[in-house]
Amino acid sequence: MYWRIIVKLVKAKIYGFGKWVDQEFDFKSDYQVIFGSNEAGKTTLLNFIKSILFGFASGRGENKFLQYKPKNSSKYGGELEFLSDDQSHWLVKRIEGKGDGELSLFHDGQHVPDSLIKEIVGSFTKDDFENTHVFDDKNIFSIYGLDENQLETEIMSVGAVGSKEWLATADKFNQAAETIYKKRGQKQPLVAKLKERDDLLAEKAEFDNQQVAYKRVTEQLAKTQNDFDTNEKLLEPISKKENGLRNLDKKWVRYEQFQMASPVDEEVQISSEDWENFLTDNQELSTLAETSTTSRVATLNNVEKAILENYRQHQKRLDYIRNQKFELQNLQFHRDDMKAKLLKVDAQVDQLFKDNPQLSEDMQPLTSQELEDITPEPNTKNYNLPLIITIAAVILMFVTSNPLKMIFAVVAIACGVWYWYQGRNKKLESDGNFPFLQQKGYLNLTRENILNLQSTVIQLANFRTSQKSLVDGIDAIEVDLNKWRNILIELNVLDKSYKKDNYNEQIEKYFSNLDQIKARADLNEQNESATQKMTDNRNQRLQTINEEINQIVAKYQLPSVESFVQLHTRQVRNQSTLNQIKQDKAFLGDDLSNLQQYSNHDALINDLNQVVAQKTELTEKNNQLSRQMGSLKEQMQQIFDNKQYQKVVDQLAQNKTDIIEYYDDWLAKKLASQWIKEMLNIATENRYPKMIAQATQYFSLLTNKNYNRIDFKNNSIVVWSTNKNQFDVHELSQATTVQLYLSLRLAFVTEISDLIKLPILIDDAFVDFDITRTDNVLKLIKKIAQTNQVIYVTAQEPTDVAYDHILNLEGENK
C-alpha cells in the first residue's frame, strides 16, 4: 500500500453526539487547548473522537451510558478529517448501524475499503488507545489509591508488552506464598507452626523439676547478654570512625595530588575562535596540497554505452513511458480493486447457497406469465353445471317427441363433452404439469417453494451478472498490462525473464540508471575545461589560506607558526591542570576539610591504628561474651528432666521438619514472584532505554529539574534527585508520583510515534496540580506537540497559550 501513516487531526464534524448537534471544530496540527466550564461538552468532544475512530459503545450494561446518543436529534455520528504527512486528506465517517456503527472511509474524496482504517489507527484497539494516548482524571486519580506493590506494577507496566499479565502471575505466586506465611498473619500454617515452636520452647523452659541452677544460669545469661549489648553499643561508633578514617586513607593520594597541583598563568591567551580558524585553515591547506587537480570521471562501459544508445534511438517513446507510468499504476490499482470486489461477490453467492439449500445453479427467474400460470386461482367456477344440464337433457330426451328428442340428445352430448374437458384441465392444473418448470430447473419443487425462491433466484442472477462484468474488466486490464509489458521488453526497459508485474519499480530503476549514465557522459565532456578551472581556484585558495594563517600568528606578535602552536600547547596543559584540580576537589568533597586536619599521612595512619586497636579489643570482648552465652545456654539444656525433656525435643524436631517443608514451599513461590519481576525489570530496561531517557527529560521538566534520573533497581523503579538522593516510587508525594507516571506514559507514546501517530487526548487530568505543576504540564505539551499532536481540554482558562491555539466552548451551541 502506498499511503502513509496519518499524523494530524484537523477537523471534526458532528452530526449528533451527546449535546453536540450539527457542529464543526477545527484543530491546530501541533496542539489544541479546548477551554470550557463544566457541562460545556469537553469530555463529550473527546469521546466523539474515540468513537469515530474505534466505534460506538455497545448498548449493554454500563456501556449504554457511554453511547452519547443525542436527545434532540435523530442523527447519530459524524466525521473526522486527518492530514497525512504527504498532504493527502483522509475522512473517517461513522454513523449509527450494527455493532460499533457503520464506517465509511475516504482518501482525497475517493471512497476506499474500510480495512484501510489501519492506515490511521494501525493495530491499536480502543483499549490500547485509551491505555496509551488518553489521559483523564480517572486513570490519574487511580494512582492515588494504589498501595506500594500496585503502584510499582502500574508504573513498570507502562510500554512493556504483556507485563501486566506477568506481574499478575507474580502477584498470584506472592498471594499463594502469603497463604503459607504472612508477617502479621494468624491462621497461615507456617505461622501456626512457628507459634507452636514458641509454645514448645516456652514449655521447655517451664518444667516442674527445674533446679535452682536453672535460675542461676538464667541470671548469668541475662547479665552476660547485657554486657554483650553494652559492648556492642560501644563497638558501633568505633566501627563508624574506623570506616571514616579508612575512607580518608584511600583519598590521601588524591589529596596530595590536589595540594601539589599548581597552574601557571599565561599573559597571552589564544582565543578558541582563532585556534579553530587556525586548525581549519591548516586542515584545508593539507587537503589542497594532497588533492590532485585532475578531476576524472569514470568512463562508460559497453553495457552503459548500449543503454545510452538505446535511449537516443527511442527517446520519444521512452520519455512517453516515463511520463505515463502513473497510468500503468492506475491500471494495476483498478485491477486489484476489481479482484477484491469479485471476492466479495463470490462470498455473497456462497452465502446465498448456504442460506437456501433448495437453490440450484441452473435455476432461472420465471416470467410474469409463467408465475401467473402456476399461481392457484380461487375456485369460483361451478364445474357441476355441465353435469346438471346433461342429466336434465337426457330426462327430457325420453319424455319429449321426436324433433325435440334429437335436440336434447345433442345438448346432452355437448354438455357431457364440456364436463369431461373441464375435469381434464382441472386435473392437469392440480398435477402442476408445466414443461417450463423442468426447463428452468424447478423439477420436484412445490409451487409454494418455487414462488418463495423467485427473489433469491433473481438475486443469484444479478450476482452472476456482476461476476461476469468484473471478470471481463479484469481480463481487459490484464490485456492492457500485457501490452505495456511487451512495449517495455521491446525498449529494453524490462527483461524477458521478469515474472512479476511491478512494472513501475522496474521503470524507476531503468530511468534512475539512465540518468546516472547521462550525467557521467556529460561530465566526461566537461572534464577538460573543469580541470583547468579547478587548478586556478586551488592555487588562489592556497594563497588566501596562507595569508589568513599569517594574520592569526601576527595577531599574537609571535615570530612563527611553531611558536603559535607551542603557546597553545602550554595553554591546553595549564587548562588540564585546572580541570584536574576541579575533579580532585569534587572527588574529595566533604572529606577535604577532614583531610586538612592532618599535617601528613603518618598522623592519619596513627589515628587509624588507635581506632583499629580499640575495635579489636571490643571485638575480642564480644567474642568472649558470646562464647560465655553459648556455654550458659548449653548448661540450661542439661538441667531439665530427661524424660519430659525428650518428649519436648521430639515435638520440636517434628515441628522443625514441618516448618522446613512449609518454608520451602513458601520460599519457592516467593522466589518465583521475585524472578518474574526481575525478568520484567531486565526486559523493560533493555527494551526501552530511549523511552526511559525521554521520560527522564519529561520528569525533570515537570518537577522543575528536582529529579534528573530514572532507574530500574531491585525489581522496582527508583528516581534520583539533583542532589543525588535516591527515592523509591512509594517514597514520592502523590503529585510527584503522578508526574512520574505521566512522564513514562508520554515517553512511551512519543517513542512509538514512528509506528502510530494518533492524537494525544488529555481530559482535565491535572486538576489536583498546583499552578507551577500546571504550567510545567503546558510546557511539556508544547514540547511533545513538536512531534505528536495534543488535544487538551480544561475547565481552567489557560494563561500562557497562544490565542489561536485556544478553542472556547462557551460560545458554542449547546
C-alpha positions in Angstrom: 0.0 0.0 0.0 1.4 3.4 -1.0 -0.5 5.5 1.6 1.4 6.9 4.5 0.6 7.0 8.2 -1.8 9.7 9.4 -0.3 12.2 11.7 -2.7 15.2 12.3 -6.4 15.6 13.1 -7.5 18.8 11.5 -11.3 18.8 11.7 -14.3 17.2 13.4 -17.8 17.4 12.1 -20.6 16.2 14.5 -24.0 15.1 13.1 -25.3 14.2 16.5 -23.3 13.1 19.6 -24.5 13.8 23.1 -25.2 17.5 23.4 -23.5 18.3 20.2 -25.7 18.5 17.0 -24.6 19.8 13.6 -21.3 21.2 14.9 -17.8 21.6 13.3 -14.5 22.1 15.1 -11.1 22.9 13.6 -7.9 21.7 15.3 -4.3 23.0 15.2 -1.9 20.5 13.9 0.5 20.7 16.8 -1.6 21.3 20.0 -5.1 22.5 20.7 -6.4 23.7 24.1 -10.2 23.4 24.5 -11.5 25.6 27.2 -14.9 25.5 28.8 -16.7 25.3 32.1 -18.3 22.1 33.5 -21.0 20.6 31.3 -19.7 22.6 28.3 -19.2 19.4 26.3 -15.4 19.0 26.5 -15.4 15.3 27.5 -18.2 14.6 25.0 -15.9 16.0 22.2 -13.0 13.7 23.2 -15.4 10.7 23.4 -16.6 11.6 19.9 -13.1 11.4 18.5 -12.6 8.0 20.2 -16.0 6.7 19.0 -15.5 7.7 15.3 -12.0 6.1 15.3 -12.8 2.8 17.1 -16.6 2.5 17.1 -19.5 3.5 19.3 -20.0 1.9 22.7 -22.5 -1.0 22.9 -25.9 -0.6 24.5 -25.3 -3.4 27.0 -24.6 -2.9 30.7 -22.9 0.2 31.8 -21.6 0.9 28.3 -25.1 2.3 27.3 -24.2 5.4 29.3 -21.1 5.9 27.0 -23.1 5.9 23.7 -23.9 9.6 23.8 -26.9 9.3 21.6 -28.4 12.8 21.1 -31.8 13.5 22.6 -32.6 16.5 20.4 -31.7 14.9 17.0 -32.3 11.6 15.1 -28.8 11.8 13.6 -26.1 9.9 15.4 -22.4 10.0 14.4 -20.1 12.3 12.5 -16.8 12.7 10.6 -13.1 13.2 11.4 -10.7 14.7 8.9 -7.0 13.8 9.1 -4.0 15.3 7.2 -1.3 12.8 6.1 2.4 13.8 6.0 2.2 13.6 2.2 -0.5 16.4 2.4 -3.3 14.0 1.4 -6.6 14.0 3.3 -8.4 11.2 5.0 -12.0 11.3 6.0 -13.4 8.9 8.6 -17.2 8.8 8.8 -19.2 6.7 11.2 -23.0 6.7 11.7 -25.4 4.6 13.6 -25.5 0.9 12.5 -25.0 -2.6 13.6 -22.3 -3.4 16.1 -20.0 -0.4 16.7 -21.6 1.7 13.8 -21.4 1.9 10.1 -18.0 3.0 9.0 -17.1 4.8 5.7 -13.5 5.8 4.7 -12.4 8.3 2.1 -9.0 9.2 0.8 -8.8 12.6 -1.1 -12.5 12.4 -1.7 -12.4 8.8 -3.1 -14.2 6.0 -1.2 -11.7 3.3 -0.1 -12.2 0.0 1.7 -13.0 0.2 5.4 -10.0 -2.1 6.2 -7.7 0.9 5.4 -8.7 2.4 8.7 -5.5 0.6 9.9 -3.5 3.2 7.9 -4.8 5.6 10.6 -5.0 3.5 13.8 -2.5 0.8 13.0 -3.1 -2.4 15.0 -4.4 -0.3 18.0 -7.7 -1.2 19.7 -9.9 1.2 21.6 -8.4 -0.2 24.9 -4.8 0.2 23.5 -5.6 3.8 22.6 -7.1 4.7 26.0 -4.2 3.0 27.8 -1.6 5.0 25.9 -2.9 8.2 24.3 -5.8 9.2 26.6 -5.2 10.9 30.0 -8.1 11.8 32.2 -8.8 12.2 35.9 -9.9 8.6 36.2 -6.6 7.0 35.3 -4.6 9.8 37.0 -6.5 9.8 40.3 -6.5 5.9 40.4 -2.7 6.2 41.1 -3.5 7.8 44.5 -5.4 4.7 45.6 -2.7 2.1 44.9 -0.6 0.5 47.5 3.2 0.2 47.1 3.1 -3.0 45.1 0.2 -1.9 42.9 1.9 1.4 42.2 5.2 -0.2 41.1 3.2 -2.7 39.0 1.3 0.1 37.3 4.4 2.2 36.5 6.6 -0.7 35.4 3.8 -2.0 33.1 3.9 1.3 31.0 5.0 0.3 27.5 6.1 -3.3 28.4 4.1 -5.7 26.2 2.3 -8.3 28.4 3.9 -7.0 31.6 0.6 -6.7 33.5 -0.2 -10.3 32.8 3.2 -11.4 34.1 3.0 -9.1 37.1 -0.4 -10.5 37.8 1.2 -14.0 37.7 3.9 -12.8 40.1 1.1 -11.4 42.4 -0.6 -14.8 42.3 2.7 -16.5 43.4 3.1 -13.9 46.2 -0.6 -14.4 47.3 -0.1 -18.2 47.3 3.1 -17.6 49.4 1.1 -15.5 51.9 -1.4 -18.3 52.4 1.5 -20.2 53.8 3.2 -17.4 55.8 2.3 -13.7 56.3 4.2 -11.4 58.6 1.3 -10.4 60.7 -0.8 -13.5 59.9 -2.6 -15.7 62.4 -4.1 -18.7 60.5 -1.4 -19.5 58.0 0.2 -23.0 58.5 3.8 -21.7 58.8 2.7 -19.0 61.2 0.9 -21.6 63.3 4.0 -23.9 63.3 6.2 -21.0 64.4 3.8 -20.2 67.2 3.7 -23.9 68.1 7.6 -23.8 68.3 7.5 -20.8 70.6 5.0 -22.6 72.8 7.2 -25.7 72.9 10.2 -23.6 73.7 8.2 -21.9 76.5 7.1 -25.3 77.8 10.7 -26.5 77.7 11.6 -23.6 80.0 8.8 -24.3 82.5 9.4 -27.9 83.6 8.3 -28.7 87.2 11.7 -30.3 88.0 13.8 -27.3 87.2 16.7 -26.9 89.5 17.9 -23.8 91.3 20.8 -23.9 89.0 18.5 -23.1 86.1 17.6 -19.8 87.7 21.3 -19.0 88.5 22.3 -19.8 84.9 19.5 -17.7 83.6 20.6 -14.8 85.6 24.2 -15.2 84.5 23.0 -15.5 80.9 20.9 -12.2 81.3 23.9 -10.4 82.8 26.2 -11.7 80.0 23.7 -10.7 77.4 23.5 -7.2 78.9 27.3 -6.9 78.9 27.3 -8.1 75.3 24.7 -5.5 74.3 26.6 -2.7 76.1 29.8 -3.7 74.4 28.0 -3.8 71.0 26.9 -0.2 71.5 30.5 0.9 72.2 31.6 -1.1 69.1 29.2 0.7 66.7 30.7 4.2 66.8 34.2 2.9 66.8 33.4 0.9 63.6 32.0 4.0 62.0 35.1 6.0 63.0 37.3 3.3 61.5 35.4 3.3 58.2 35.7 7.1 58.1 39.4 7.0 58.6 39.9 4.2 56.1 38.0 6.3 53.6 40.3 9.3 54.3 43.3 6.9 53.9 42.0 5.9 50.4 41.7 9.5 49.4 45.1 10.6 50.7 46.9 10.1 47.4 44.4 12.2 45.6 44.6 14.8 48.3 48.4 15.1 47.9 47.9 15.4 44.1 45.4 18.2 44.8 47.9 20.0 47.1 50.7 19.7 44.5 48.8 21.0 41.5 49.9 24.5 40.5 48.6 26.0 37.3 50.7 28.7 35.5 49.1 31.9 34.3 49.9 32.8 30.8 50.0 36.5 29.9 48.7 35.8 26.3 45.6 33.6 25.8 44.8 32.3 22.4 41.0 32.5 21.8 39.2 29.4 20.9 37.8 31.1 17.8 41.4 31.9 16.5 42.6 28.3 17.3 39.6 26.8 15.5 40.2 29.0 12.5 43.9 28.1 12.5 43.1 24.3 12.6 40.5 24.7 9.9 43.0 26.6 7.6 45.8 24.1 8.2 43.4 21.2 7.5 42.3 22.8 4.3 45.9 23.6 3.4 46.9 19.9 3.9 43.9 18.7 1.9 44.6 21.0 -1.0 48.3 20.0 -1.0 47.3 16.3 -1.2 44.5 16.7 -3.7 45.2 16.3 -7.3 43.8 19.0 -9.6 42.8 16.4 -12.2 39.2 15.6 -11.9 38.4 12.3 -13.6 35.0 10.8 -14.2 34.8 7.0 -14.8 34.2 6.2 -18.4 31.1 4.3 -19.6 31.4 0.5 -20.1 29.9 -1.3 -23.1 26.6 -2.0 -21.3 26.2 1.6 -20.3 27.0 2.8 -23.8 24.4 0.4 -25.2 21.8 1.8 -22.7 22.6 5.4 -23.8 22.5 4.5 -27.5 19.1 2.7 -27.0 17.7 5.8 -25.3 18.9 8.1 -28.1 17.3 5.8 -30.7 13.9 5.6 -28.9 14.0 8.9 -26.9 10.4 9.9 -27.7 8.9 6.5 -26.8 11.0 6.2 -23.6 10.1 9.8 -22.5 6.4 8.9 -23.1 6.8 5.9 -20.8 8.4 8.0 -18.1 5.5 10.5 -18.2 2.8 7.8 -18.4 4.0 5.5 -15.6 1.2 6.6 -13.3 -1.4 5.4 -15.9 0.2 1.9 -15.5 0.0 2.2 -11.7 -3.7 3.2 -12.0 -4.4 0.1 -14.2 -2.9 -2.1 -11.5 -4.9 -0.4 -8.8 -8.2 -0.8 -10.7 -7.4 -4.5 -11.4 -6.7 -5.2 -7.7 -9.8 -3.3 -6.7 -12.0 -5.3 -9.1 -10.4 -8.6 -7.8 -11.3 -7.6 -4.2 -14.9 -6.8 -5.3 -15.0 -10.2 -7.2 -14.0 -12.0 -4.0 -16.8 -10.1 -2.1 -19.4 -11.1 -4.7 -18.2 -14.7 -4.6 -18.6 -14.8 -0.8 -22.2 -13.4 -1.2 -23.0 -16.2 -3.7 -21.7 -18.8 -1.4 -23.7 -17.3 1.5 -26.8 -17.3 -0.8 -26.5 -21.1 -1.5 -25.8 -21.7 2.2 -28.9 -19.8 3.3 -31.1 -21.5 0.6 -30.4 -25.3 0.4 -33.1 -25.8 -2.4 -31.4 -23.2 -4.6 -29.5 -24.7 -7.6 -27.1 -23.2 -10.2 -29.4 -24.0 -13.2 -32.5 -22.2 -11.8 -33.7 -19.2 -14.0 -36.2 -16.5 -13.0 -39.8 -17.1 -14.2 -41.6 -14.7 -16.4 -44.8 -12.9 -15.2 -46.9 -15.2 -17.4 -45.2 -18.3 -16.0 -45.8 -17.1 -12.5 -49.4 -16.4 -13.3 -49.8 -20.0 -14.7 -48.5 -21.7 -11.6 -50.4 -19.4 -9.2 -53.6 -21.2 -8.0 -56.8 -19.3 -8.8 -59.8 -19.1 -6.4 -62.4 -21.8 -7.1 -65.2 -19.5 -8.3 -66.5 -21.6 -11.3 -69.3 -24.1 -11.0 -67.8 -27.3 -12.6 -71.0 -29.3 -11.9 -73.2 -27.1 -14.2 -72.5 -29.2 -17.4 -73.3 -32.3 -15.5 -76.7 -30.9 -14.3 -77.5 -29.8 -17.8 -76.6 -33.2 -19.3 -78.8 -35.1 -16.8 -81.7 -32.7 -17.5 -81.3 -33.1 -21.3 -81.3 -36.9 -21.0 -84.5 -36.9 -19.0 -86.2 -34.5 -21.4 -85.0 -36.6 -24.4 -87.1 -39.6 -23.2 -90.2 -37.6 -22.3 -90.5 -35.4 -25.5 -91.4 -36.1 -29.1 -89.0 -36.9 -32.0 -87.8 -33.5 -33.1 -87.1 -32.2 -29.6 -85.7 -35.5 -28.6 -82.8 -35.0 -31.1 -82.1 -31.5 -29.9 -82.0 -32.7 -26.3 -79.7 -35.6 -27.3 -77.3 -33.1 -28.9 -77.3 -30.9 -25.8 -76.7 -33.9 -23.6 -73.7 -35.0 -25.7 -72.2 -31.4 -25.8 -72.6 -30.8 -22.0 -71.0 -34.2 -21.4 -68.0 -33.4 -23.5 -67.8 -30.0 -21.8 -67.8 -31.6 -18.3 -65.1 -34.1 -19.4 -62.9 -31.3 -20.7 -63.2 -29.2 -17.5 -62.4 -32.2 -15.4 -59.3 -33.0 -17.5 -58.0 -29.4 -17.3 -58.6 -29.3 -13.5 -56.6 -32.5 -13.2 -53.7 -31.1 -15.2 -53.6 -27.9 -13.2 -53.7 -29.8 -9.9 -50.9 -32.1 -11.1 -48.7 -29.0 -11.9 -47.6 -30.3 -15.3 -45.8 -27.2 -16.7 -42.9 -28.0 -19.1 -41.1 -24.7 -18.4 -40.6 -25.7 -14.8 -38.3 -28.5 -15.8 -36.6 -26.3 -18.4 -35.8 -23.6 -15.8 -34.6 -26.0 -13.1 -37.6 -26.3 -10.7 -38.3 -30.0 -11.1 -39.7 -31.8 -8.0 -40.4 -28.5 -6.2 -43.8 -27.4 -4.9 -45.5 -24.3 -6.3 -45.1 -22.5 -2.9 -41.3 -23.3 -2.8 -41.0 -22.1 -6.4 -42.7 -18.8 -5.7 -40.7 -18.3 -2.5 -37.4 -18.8 -4.3 -38.1 -16.2 -7.1 -36.4 -13.3 -5.2 -33.4 -15.5 -4.4 -33.1 -16.7 -8.0 -33.2 -13.1 -9.3 -30.6 -12.1 -6.7 -28.4 -15.0 -7.8 -28.8 -13.9 -11.5 -27.7 -10.4 -10.5 -24.6 -11.7 -8.7 -23.7 -13.8 -11.7 -24.0 -10.7 -13.9 -21.8 -8.7 -11.6 -19.2 -11.6 -11.5 -19.1 -11.7 -15.3 -18.7 -7.9 -15.5 -15.8 -7.9 -13.0 -14.1 -10.9 -14.7 -14.4 -9.1 -18.1 -13.0 -5.9 -16.6 -10.0 -7.8 -15.0 -9.3 -9.6 -18.3 -9.4 -6.3 -20.2 -6.9 -4.7 -17.8 -4.7 -7.8 -18.0 -4.6 -7.3 -21.8 -3.6 -3.6 -21.3 -0.9 -4.7 -18.8 0.5 -7.3 -21.3 0.7 -4.6 -24.0 2.7 -2.4 -21.5 4.9 -5.4 -20.8 5.6 -6.0 -24.5 6.5 -2.3 -25.0 8.8 -2.3 -22.0 10.5 -5.5 -23.2 10.8 -4.1 -26.8 12.5 -0.9 -25.5 14.8 -2.9 -23.2 13.3 -1.4 -20.0 12.2 -4.8 -18.9 13.9 -8.1 -19.2 12.0 -11.0 -20.8 12.8 -13.2 -17.7 11.0 -10.8 -15.3 7.9 -12.6 -14.0 6.3 -10.1 -11.6 4.1 -7.2 -12.7 5.6 -4.5 -10.6 6.5 -2.5 -13.7 6.6 0.9 -12.0 9.6 -0.2 -9.8 11.4 -1.5 -12.9 10.7 1.7 -14.8 12.1 3.8 -11.9 15.2 1.6 -11.7 15.8 1.9 -15.5 15.4 5.7 -15.7 17.5 6.2 -12.5 20.3 4.2 -14.1 19.8 6.0 -17.4 20.0 9.4 -15.6 23.3 8.5 -13.9 24.8 7.3 -17.2 23.7 10.5 -19.0 25.2 12.6 -16.1 28.5 10.8 -16.3 28.6 11.2 -20.1 28.0 14.9 -19.7 30.7 15.2 -17.0 33.3 13.4 -19.3 32.7 16.1 -21.9 33.1 18.9 -19.4 36.1 17.4 -17.6 38.9 19.0 -19.5 37.8 22.6 -19.1 36.8 22.0 -15.5 40.2 20.6 -14.6 42.0 23.8 -15.5 39.5 25.9 -13.7 40.0 23.7 -10.6 43.7 24.2 -10.8 43.4 28.0 -10.9 40.9 28.0 -8.0 43.2 25.7 -5.9 46.2 28.0 -6.3 44.2 31.1 -5.4 42.8 29.4 -2.4 46.3 28.2 -1.2 47.5 31.8 -1.3 44.4 33.0 0.6 44.8 30.4 3.4 48.5 31.2 3.9 47.6 34.9 4.3 44.9 34.0 6.9 47.3 31.8 8.9 50.0 34.6 8.9 47.4 37.1 10.1 46.4 34.9 13.1 50.0 34.4 14.1 50.8 38.1 13.8 47.8 39.0 16.0 49.6 37.4 19.0 53.0 39.0 18.0 54.7 35.6 17.5 57.6 35.1 15.2 56.4 31.8 13.6 53.6 29.2 13.3 55.7 26.9 15.5 55.7 29.5 18.4 51.9 29.9 18.0 51.4 26.1 18.3 53.8 25.9 21.4 51.9 28.7 23.1 48.6 26.9 22.6 50.1 23.6 23.8 51.1 25.3 27.1 47.7 26.9 27.4 46.0 23.5 27.0 48.3 21.8 29.5 47.5 24.6 32.0 43.8 24.2 31.5 44.2 20.4 32.0 45.8 21.2 35.4 42.9 23.4 36.3 40.4 20.7 35.3 42.3 18.1 37.4 42.2 20.4 40.4 38.4 20.8 39.9 38.0 17.0 39.6 40.1 16.3 42.7 38.1 18.8 44.7 34.8 17.2 43.6 36.2 13.7 44.4 37.3 14.7 47.9 34.0 16.5 48.6 33.2 17.0 52.3 36.3 14.9 53.3 38.6 17.8 52.2 38.2 19.6 55.5 38.8 16.4 57.5 42.0 15.7 55.4 43.3 19.2 56.0 43.3 18.5 59.8 46.3 16.2 59.2 49.8 17.6 58.5 50.9 14.3 57.0 49.8 10.8 56.1 51.6 9.3 59.2 49.3 11.3 61.5 46.3 9.9 59.8 47.6 6.3 60.0 48.4 6.8 63.7 44.8 7.7 64.4 43.6 4.8 62.3 45.8 2.4 64.2 44.5 3.6 67.5 40.9 3.1 66.4 41.6 -0.3 65.0 43.2 -1.3 68.3 40.1 -0.1 70.2 37.8 -2.0 67.8 39.9 -5.2 68.1 39.7 -5.0 71.9 36.0 -4.6 71.8 35.5 -7.3 69.2 37.6 -9.8 71.2 35.5 -9.0 74.3 32.3 -9.5 72.3 33.5 -12.9 71.1 34.4 -13.9 74.7 30.9 -12.9 75.9 29.3 -14.7 73.0 31.2 -17.9 73.9 30.1 -17.5 77.6 26.4 -17.1 76.5 26.7 -20.3 74.4 28.2 -22.2 77.4 25.4 -20.9 79.7 22.7 -22.0 77.2 24.2 -25.4 77.0 24.1 -25.7 80.8 20.4 -24.7 80.8 19.5 -27.5 78.4 21.3 -30.1 80.6 19.3 -29.1 83.8 15.8 -30.4 82.5 14.2 -33.7 83.4 15.4 -36.2 80.7 12.0 -37.9 80.1 9.9 -34.8 79.8 12.8 -33.1 78.0 13.0 -35.9 75.4 9.2 -35.6 74.7 9.6 -31.8 74.1 12.7 -32.4 72.0 10.8 -34.9 69.8 7.9 -32.5 69.3 10.4 -29.7 68.5 12.1 -32.0 65.9 8.8 -32.8 64.2 7.9 -29.1 64.4 11.2 -28.2 62.7 10.5 -30.7 59.8 7.0 -29.2 59.3 8.5 -25.6 59.3 11.1 -26.6 56.8 8.5 -28.1 54.4 6.2 -25.1 54.7 9.3 -22.8 54.4 10.5 -24.5 51.2 7.0 -24.1 49.6 6.8 -20.5 50.7 10.3 -19.7 49.5 9.7 -21.3 46.1 6.6 -19.1 45.5 8.3 -16.0 46.8 11.3 -16.6 44.6 9.1 -17.2 41.5 7.3 -13.9 42.1 10.7 -12.1 42.5 12.1 -13.8 39.5 9.2 -12.7 37.3 9.6 -9.1 38.5 13.4 -9.3 38.0 13.0 -10.6 34.4 10.4 -7.9 33.6 12.8 -5.3 35.1 15.6 -6.5 32.8 13.3 -6.7 29.8 11.9 -3.2 30.4 15.4 -1.8 31.0 16.8 -3.4 27.8 13.8 -2.7 25.6 13.1 0.9 26.4 16.3 2.8 27.0 15.2 5.5 24.7 11.8 5.7 26.4 13.5 6.0 29.8 15.8 8.7 28.5 12.8 10.6 27.1 10.8 10.1 30.3 13.7 11.4 32.4 13.6 14.7 30.4 9.9 15.0 30.8 10.1 14.2 34.6 12.8 16.8 35.0 10.7 19.4 33.2 7.6 18.6 35.3 9.4 18.7 38.6 11.4 21.9 37.9 14.6 19.9 37.5 14.3 18.5 41.0 14.8 15.0 39.6 17.2 14.1 36.8 17.3 10.3 36.6 15.0 7.3 36.4 16.4 3.8 37.0 15.3 0.2 37.4 16.8 -1.3 40.6 15.9 -4.4 42.7 12.7 -5.1 40.7 11.4 -1.6 41.2 11.7 1.9 39.8 13.8 4.5 41.6 14.4 8.1 40.8 17.3 10.4 41.6 17.1 14.0 42.7 19.5 16.7 41.6 21.4 16.4 44.9 22.0 12.7 44.2 19.4 11.3 46.6 17.6 8.1 45.6 13.9 7.5 46.2 11.7 4.5 45.6 8.3 5.1 43.9 6.3 4.8 47.1 8.5 7.4 48.8 7.4 10.2 46.4 4.5 12.5 47.1 1.2 11.8 45.3 1.6 14.7 42.8 5.2 13.7 42.1 4.1 10.1 41.6 1.5 11.2 39.0 4.2 13.3 37.3 6.4 10.2 37.0 3.6 8.1 35.7 2.6 10.9 33.2 6.3 11.2 32.1 6.6 7.4 31.4 3.3 7.2 29.5 4.0 10.3 27.4 7.6 9.0 26.7 6.1 5.6 25.6 3.7 7.4 23.2 6.4 9.6 21.7 8.7 6.5 21.4 6.2 4.6 19.2 5.4 7.7 17.1 7.2 6.2 14.2 4.6 3.4 14.2 1.5 5.2 15.1 0.7 9.0 15.5 -2.8 9.2 16.9 -3.5 12.5 18.7 -2.9 12.5 22.5 -6.1 13.4 24.3 -5.9 15.0 27.8 -9.2 15.4 29.6 -8.6 17.9 32.5 -6.4 15.3 34.1 -4.4 17.8 36.2 -7.0 19.5 38.4 -5.1 18.4 41.5 -1.9 20.1 40.4 -0.8 23.5 41.7 -0.1 26.5 39.5 3.5 25.6 39.0 2.9 22.0 38.1 0.1 23.0 35.7 2.4 25.5 34.0 5.0 22.7 33.6 2.4 20.4 32.1 1.6 23.1 29.4 5.4 23.4 28.7 5.6 19.7 28.3 2.5 19.7 26.0 4.2 22.3 23.7 7.4 20.2 23.7 5.6 17.0 22.8 3.5 18.7 20.2 6.6 19.2 18.1 6.2 15.5 17.1 2.8 14.4 18.4 -0.5 16.2 18.2 -2.0 17.0 21.6 -5.6 17.9 22.3 -6.0 19.2 25.9 -9.4 20.1 27.4 -9.6 22.0 30.7 -12.1 24.0 32.8 -9.3 26.4 33.9 -8.7 29.2 31.4 -5.1 28.9 30.2 -2.8 31.9 30.6 0.4 31.0 28.7 -1.1 29.7 25.5 -1.3 31.5 22.1 -4.8 32.7 21.4 -5.1 30.8 18.1 -4.4 27.6 19.9 -7.4 28.0 22.3 -10.9 26.8 21.4 -13.5 28.3 23.7 -16.7 26.2 24.0 -18.6 28.8 26.0 -19.9 30.4 22.8 -20.8 27.0 21.1 -24.3 25.8 20.6 -25.3 23.6 23.5 
